[in-house]
Amino acid sequence: MVEVFKEGQLGYRSLMQTILKTSLTPEQYVEQDHHKQVKPPENCPNCSQAHTLEALAYYRRYATWLTSVLLIWVRRFLCRKCQVSVSCLPCFAQPYRAINTATISAGFSGQTQKREVQHWGTVIKVYWRRFESHLPQLLGRVGNAFGPVPLQPTAKGFWEQLLGHCGDLANATGQLVQEFHTCLFGTYRCHQRRALHTE
């Protein structure tokens, strides 16, 4: 039986999200029930303590694969030290976005011949506009970490810098979340560290 809990139900303070590196496609992840095999991060992303994360539950969300939409389960752990719940979002999925990482990347890079890009084209355009609107805040956080920022930066220019530095969107998202507590589409509460309480 899969246990799914709402935030606050077990008394933990808040939820943080990390990006789980995996070479699996969304389809393979589902077929292999890979959420059951996910190990906890060695260090809590909130308090940085080692070996404090223990299994908590799962939550469900959707991710596309080619032209299909799949239901996936995301592993969640609880830090015994700071009581923050940590979810491990597979890198094929973007925070708060249903279209999978590879399809977004292909669309942003102009690979319009791909069937999945054509299928999800309207949504990908919405995502691009969201990326453009978030760009000033994003650059304010990352500075020159991915290369020199021109006086009049553009989404296209930063996108090319990001891919040139990180190789692909999956790696870029992991770095943005872990080091800068943001992502391509917004700066979300689940990526921010929480204050530690001493009780």
C-alpha positions, 0 to 999 in steps of 0.5 A: 500500500502506498502512503500519501500524506498532506504537509503537516499531517505528521507534524513535520514543518515543511517540504523541500524538493531536490532533483534526483539524478536518473538515466531512466525515462518516465516510462521506465521509471513507472514500469520499474516502480523506481520510486520504491528504489530511491535512496535518501540523499546522504545529507539533508538539503536543509540542515546539511546533517549526514544520514538523518533522512528516513523513509516517509511516504510518496506523493503523486504527480504527472509527467509526459513521455512522448505524447502520453501523460504518465502518473509517477510517484515521487519519494519523500524522506523526513529529516530526523534533525530538522523535521523537514520533509525532502522529496526527490523529483526525478530529473526527467520532470521539471518542478511544477511542470507536466511536460518532461525535461527532454521535451521542454529542452527540445522545444526550447532548442527549436527541434520542431520536427520531433513529434512530441514537440509538435504535440505539446507545442502550445504548452511549450510556448507557454513555458517559454514565456514563463521562462522569459518573465522569470529571467530577471529574477533568475539572473539576479540569483545566478549572476555570472555562474553560467557565463558573462551576462550581457547588458541586455540579456535575452532568454535565448542567450541565457538558454544557450549559455545554460546548455553550454555550461551544464550539457542539458536541462536535467543537469542545469535544473539540478544545479539551479535547485541545489546551488541557487534555490531556483529553477527555470520557471520560478523561485519556489518555496520548496527550494528554499532552506528553512530556519532551524529550530532549537527546542 
